[in-house]
Amino acid sequence: MNQEDYAPEEAHEADPGPEEDAEATRRDASEAESSRASRGWWDRNADEYQSEHGAFLGDDRFVWGPEGLDEADAALLGPAASLQGKDVLEIGAGAAQCSRWLAARGARPVALDLSHRQLQHALRIGGGDLPLVEADAGRLPFRDASFDLACSAYGAVPFVADPVNVMREVHRVLRPGGRWVFSVTHPLRWAFPDEPGAEGLTVAASYFDRTPYVEQDEQGRAVYVEHHRTLGDRVRDVVAGGFRLVDLVEPEWPAWNGQEWGGWSPLRGNLIPGTAIFVCERD
């Protein structure tokens, strides 16, 4: 993708997208349907997402989730000094904010995303020669053992029907001893309504119901899909992908963070976890 590919006049703001009239339901969604829905949804909503959350995410900050846990403090990929010279793959990079933070510490990141429009925002922000790749996380276009580290802050994993396939692909492109760190919505949250206020504190569904959340248009075509896995499922996915789980981080809501982000809020964040971060290593 080249700089000239970014054309502000082609923004999707004028296209409300089918999800405005979409029906929310719970039903099965295949890998192909999930991938198509994710690509379309993020292409249509990238402008609004970056406008709404860009200030919180920053241009070159590495934030693991709405709580605001910063990699500069958490060092889940390793001490900042150890990133120098490391080849790093960021999956579901969006506008590549995390990759810019890594590059500033001497790493050699590659920012990958399914959405063309998200990567156009990466070009808009800039960042020198930061490589951008448009591809599906389940079919990584890289040779075996290409990277030392891989990371994903709420990217790809929650939206794929076959997370084990993603784990295996990441395992394939990592070198022995490589670390894979990814964050997702905490599985416990699926039992609660996705509301930031008091109405989001009462259990409304079974935590054990793995049926995907789907928004579909009038023809029944999925325009947004998110897949639920229990905490145990996520651990088993990691192991099935060939990794060793070395840490599971559940960030607490910090006192400084007064923002609401969808169903995330100080009220809920002080009572139930909102994010789960899996720290994995390839032997």
N, C-alpha and C positions, 0 to 999 in steps of 0.2 A: 504494500500500500504506500502510495506516494503522497506528499504534501498537497499536490494539486487535486487529489481525490476528495479533499474536504471542501464542500460547497454549502455554505450557510443558507443560501436561498433554497436549498433542497430539504430543509429541515421538515420533520414530520409533524410540526405543530399544527399545520393546517389539516392534517389527516387525523381525525379523532380516533381512528382504529376501531375494529369491531368489538373490542372489549368493553366499550362504553355501554353497549347493549347486550353484553354477554351474560349468559346464564351460568351461575355458580353451581357446581354439582360435585359429587364424589363418584368417580368411575375409573375403570382401568384405562391406561394410556400407554401405548407401545413406545419403544425407544425412538422409532422414526417420528411418530406423532409428537412426542415430547420435544424432540429436537427442533422440528418445524415450528412448533408453538413458541419455543424459547427464542429462536432467531427472530421470528416476526414480532413478538412482544417487545424485545429489547430494541429492535430497530425502530419501532414506533414510539417507544417511551424513553429512549436514551436522552433526548433533549430535556425533557421534563425532569428526569432523574438527576442529571448533572446540574441543572438549574437549582433544583430543590436541595440537593445534598452536597453539591460541589464545595461549598464553604467549609462544611464539616470534614469532608474527606481531604481537602487541600489539593494542591497540584502535585506535591511530592511527599506525602505523608503515608505511612503504612499503618492503617487502622484495621483491626480484626473484626469489628462489628459495631452496632449502634451504641454499645456501652462506652466506646472510645478507647478500648485497650490498644495501646500503641506498641508496635514492634520495637521501637527505640527503648521502651521500658521493659517489655516482656522478654525480648531476646529468644523467642521460641525457635527461630532458625539458627540460633547460636549467637555468641557475642558479636557486636558490630564489627570489631576488628577482624574477625574470622571470615567476613564476607568478601574481603578483598580478593579479587581474582576468581571468584566462584561463578560458575555458569548456573544461572537460576531461571527456572521456568515458572511464570505466573499464569495460572489457568483461570479463566473468567476474569480477565484483567480490567474490563471496563475501559476507563480512560487512562489506565496504566499508572495511576498514582503510586501504587506500591512499587512498581518497577522503577520509577524515577527515584524513589527513596533508596532502593537497593543500588542503583547506578551511582548515586551520590556517595555511597560507601565503598565504591571500588568494585562492586560486583558487575557481572555481565548478564543482565536480565534479558529475557525474551518475553514479551507480553502477548498472550494468546486469548482471543475471545471469539465466540460464535457470531457476535453481532457486528456487522459492518459499520453501523452508525456509532456504536460505542468506540470503535477504533478510530473513527473520524474525529471524535472528541479527543482522543489521545493525540492525534495530529494537531488539532487546534491548540491544545495546551503546549505542545512541543516537548522537546527533550533530547535534542541532538540526534544521534544516530540510533536511538532506541528501536530495536527490531520489533515490528508488529506483525502478528500472524493471525489470519482469520481461519479458524478451524474448529471442529467438534472435539471436545475433550475425550470422547470415546474412540477417536481415531487420530491420535497425535502424529503430525507429519514430521517426525524426527527419527533419527537413527537410534539404535540401542545405545545406552550409556552415554547420552549427550550432555547430561546435566549433573551438577553436584547437589542441587537443592531444587525443590518444587514447592509452590505455595498457592493457596487460593483462599481469599477472604470473601466468603459467601458466593463464590463463583462455581458454576457448573454442577457441583455435587448434589445440591438439593433439587435440581431440575431434571436429572437423568433417571431413566427407568431402570438402568443397569449400572449401579454404582460400582459393583465389583469389576466390571469391564474398565471403568475409569481408573480404579486402583491398579489394575494390572498394566494398563497403558503407562501410568506414571511410573510404576515399578520398572517397566521395560526401559524407559528413557533415562532413568536415574543410574548413576554409577554406584558400585558397591559402597556401602556406608552412607549413602545419600539420605537426606532427611526430607520428609513430605509432611507439610503442615497445612491443614485446611479447617475453615470454620463454617458452621452451618447453624440454622435455627435450632435451638435446643429442642430435642425431641419431646420433652415434657410439655412444651408450649402447644403442641397439637391438640391437647385435651381441652384447651381454653379458647374462648373466642378471641379473634385477632383484633382486640380493642385496647387502647391505651388506658382507659378509665376503669372505674370499679366494675363495670360490666365484663371486663376481661379477666376477672379474678375468680370466676365460678366455673367449675368443670362443666363442659357442655357436650363432650364427645369422649369416646373411648380412646385412651392412649394407645391401645393395641390394634386399632383399626388402621391398617396400612393402605387403605384405598386412597389413591391419589386425589388431590384437590384439583379440579379442572374448571376453567372458565371456557365456555364454548359459544359459538355463534349460532344463528338461527338454523344453519344447516347441520349443526352438531359437530362442527369442526373445532378442535381445541385451539384456543388463542392464548392460553396460559396454563401451564401444568407445573405442579410442585408435588414431589413425592415424599411421603412420610416413612421414616424408618425409626424404630425404637432405638434407645441408646445401645442396647445389646446388639441390635441389627448392625448398627454402625461399627461397633467393635468387630463383629464377625466379618463385615465387609472388608475392613482393613486387613485382617488376618488372611482372609481368602485371597486378597490381592497380593500377598507375599510379604507384607510388612509386619514389623514388630511395633506395637503401641507402647510408647515410652512415657506419655503424659496425656491427660485429659483435663483441659483447662475450662472452667466455668466462670467467666469474669463477673465480678460483683459490680453493681451499678455505683459509679463514683459520685461523690458529693458535688463535684463541679459541673456535672452533666445534667442540665435542666431541660434538654430537648426531648421532644416526642418524635419518633420515627416509625410511622405505621403503628403497629401494635406494641412497640417498645416505648417505655416511658419510665420516669423515676418511680412512679407509684408501683408499677409491676416489677421493675428491675430490683427494687429493694426487698421483694417478697419471693419471686420465683426467677430461676435462671432464664435468660433469653438467648444465649449463645453457647455453643459447645465447640471447643477447638481441639482437634485431634493432632497430636504430635507423633509422627511415625518415622521409623527408620528402616532402610533396606539393608539387610545383612549381606 
